[in-house]
Amino acid sequence: MSTKDGPPFVAINFIECNQEYVERFEMLFSSRAHAIDRMPGFLGMEVLKCTERDKPYLVVSRWKDEESFQAWVGSPEFHEGHKRAFEDLRAAKARGEETPMKSDFRTYTVLTD
């Protein structure tokens, strides 16, 4: 799956949800804004749910290159795409509660496909 400019760039977000937030999290992704789809260099995305209970979700996005991914992270489209989840996190914090989800991000280059 390499591009003419070289191997693609992959970002994987490992997301752990509190049990009471799982349904909301899945709804957010199933009704997502598709803002990322408009970004130059975006190649595709999958949201993976582990078959084992209480394991993190994986949000895997593929990009033409790291520059395209970095442009996404700093873009208005990024904030549009994450608006509802960010509001959920802010609301929990305002109530003095633990955030309903935690995220651990990693980036990769593709060695082989």
C-alpha positions as CSV (number, residue, x, y, z in Angstrom):
1,M,0.0,0.0,0.0
2,S,2.9,2.4,-0.6
3,T,2.3,5.6,-2.4
4,K,4.4,7.0,-5.2
5,D,6.0,9.3,-2.6
6,G,7.0,6.5,-0.3
7,P,5.4,4.4,2.4
8,P,2.2,5.7,4.0
9,F,2.1,7.1,7.5
10,V,-0.3,5.5,10.1
11,A,-1.6,7.0,13.3
12,I,-3.2,4.7,15.9
13,N,-5.2,6.0,18.8
14,F,-5.7,3.5,21.6
15,I,-8.9,4.5,23.4
16,E,-10.1,3.1,26.7
17,C,-13.7,3.9,27.7
18,N,-15.4,3.7,31.0
19,Q,-18.1,1.0,30.7
20,E,-20.9,3.5,31.0
21,Y,-19.4,5.5,28.1
22,V,-19.0,2.6,25.6
23,E,-22.4,3.1,24.0
24,R,-21.9,6.9,23.6
25,F,-18.4,6.3,22.2
26,E,-19.6,3.9,19.6
27,M,-22.5,6.2,18.6
28,L,-20.0,9.1,18.2
29,F,-18.0,7.1,15.7
30,S,-21.0,5.7,13.9
31,S,-22.4,9.2,13.4
32,R,-19.0,10.9,12.8
33,A,-18.8,14.2,11.0
34,H,-16.5,12.8,8.2
35,A,-14.3,16.0,8.5
36,I,-11.2,13.9,8.2
37,D,-12.3,12.6,4.8
38,R,-11.8,16.1,3.4
39,M,-8.2,16.4,4.4
40,P,-5.5,16.2,1.7
41,G,-3.4,13.1,2.1
42,F,-6.0,11.1,4.0
43,L,-6.1,7.5,2.8
44,G,-8.6,5.9,5.1
45,M,-9.6,5.0,8.6
46,E,-10.8,2.0,10.6
47,V,-12.3,2.0,14.2
48,L,-11.6,-1.4,15.7
49,K,-13.4,-3.0,18.6
50,C,-11.5,-5.8,20.3
51,T,-13.3,-9.1,20.6
52,E,-12.0,-9.3,24.3
53,R,-14.0,-7.3,26.8
54,D,-12.4,-4.2,28.4
55,K,-9.6,-3.9,25.8
56,P,-9.0,-0.5,24.1
57,Y,-10.6,0.5,20.8
58,L,-8.1,1.2,18.1
59,V,-8.7,4.1,15.7
60,V,-6.3,3.5,12.8
61,S,-5.9,6.3,10.2
62,R,-3.7,6.1,7.2
63,W,-2.1,9.1,5.5
64,K,0.0,9.8,2.5
65,D,2.8,11.2,4.7
66,E,3.4,12.6,8.2
67,E,3.0,16.1,7.0
68,S,-0.6,15.4,5.9
69,F,-1.3,13.9,9.3
70,Q,0.2,16.9,11.1
71,A,-1.9,19.2,9.0
72,W,-5.0,17.3,10.2
73,V,-4.1,17.5,13.9
74,G,-3.8,21.3,13.7
75,S,-6.8,21.9,11.4
76,P,-10.4,23.2,12.0
77,E,-11.6,19.9,10.6
78,F,-9.8,18.1,13.5
79,H,-11.8,20.2,16.0
80,E,-15.0,19.7,14.0
81,G,-14.5,15.9,14.0
82,H,-13.8,15.7,17.7
83,K,-16.2,18.4,18.9
84,R,-18.8,16.2,20.6
85,A,-16.1,14.0,22.4
86,F,-14.2,17.1,23.6
87,E,-17.5,18.5,25.0
88,D,-18.1,15.2,26.8
89,L,-14.6,15.4,28.3
90,R,-15.1,19.0,29.4
91,A,-18.5,18.3,30.9
92,A,-17.1,15.4,33.0
93,K,-14.2,17.6,34.2
94,A,-16.6,20.4,35.1
95,R,-18.6,18.0,37.2
96,G,-15.4,16.9,38.9
97,E,-15.7,13.4,37.4
98,E,-13.1,11.2,35.9
99,T,-13.0,11.5,32.1
100,P,-15.1,8.9,30.4
101,M,-12.3,7.9,28.0
102,K,-8.6,8.0,27.8
103,S,-6.5,8.1,24.7
104,D,-2.9,7.0,23.9
105,F,-1.6,7.9,20.5
106,R,1.1,6.3,18.5
107,T,2.4,7.0,14.9
108,Y,4.0,4.6,12.5
109,T,5.5,4.3,9.0
110,V,4.6,1.2,7.0
111,L,7.5,-1.1,6.5
112,T,5.7,-3.6,4.3
113,D,2.2,-4.4,3.2
